[in-house]
Amino acid sequence: MENKLDLFKWKQYESAIILLTVRWYLKYSLSNREIVEMMSERGLEISHTTIMRWVHEFGPEIDKRIRPYLKPTNYSYRTDETYIKVKG
């Protein structure tokens, strides 16, 4: 597995900035342009296409590394006072 330095080698921005923008995009329902606005408020000029490329490049790697720490989901569900009306 690649270490942290190899993942972000030859990138213009620091790894913390890249991970923050990708995390915001994946966790919250923000568009690339909204993230660009948030970063410009913090003094960083990043293009929305750059963020899109980061999500495509680092999203699967983040998913692979975080998957073991997520809680397992329960596939059962319960309904209360539900009925179906069928004609015919």
PyMOL commands that set and color helices and strands:
alter all, ss='L'
color gray80, all
select helices_A, chain A and resi 4-7+15-27+32-41+48-69
alter helices_A, ss='H'
color red, helices_A
deselect
rebuild
show_as cartoon
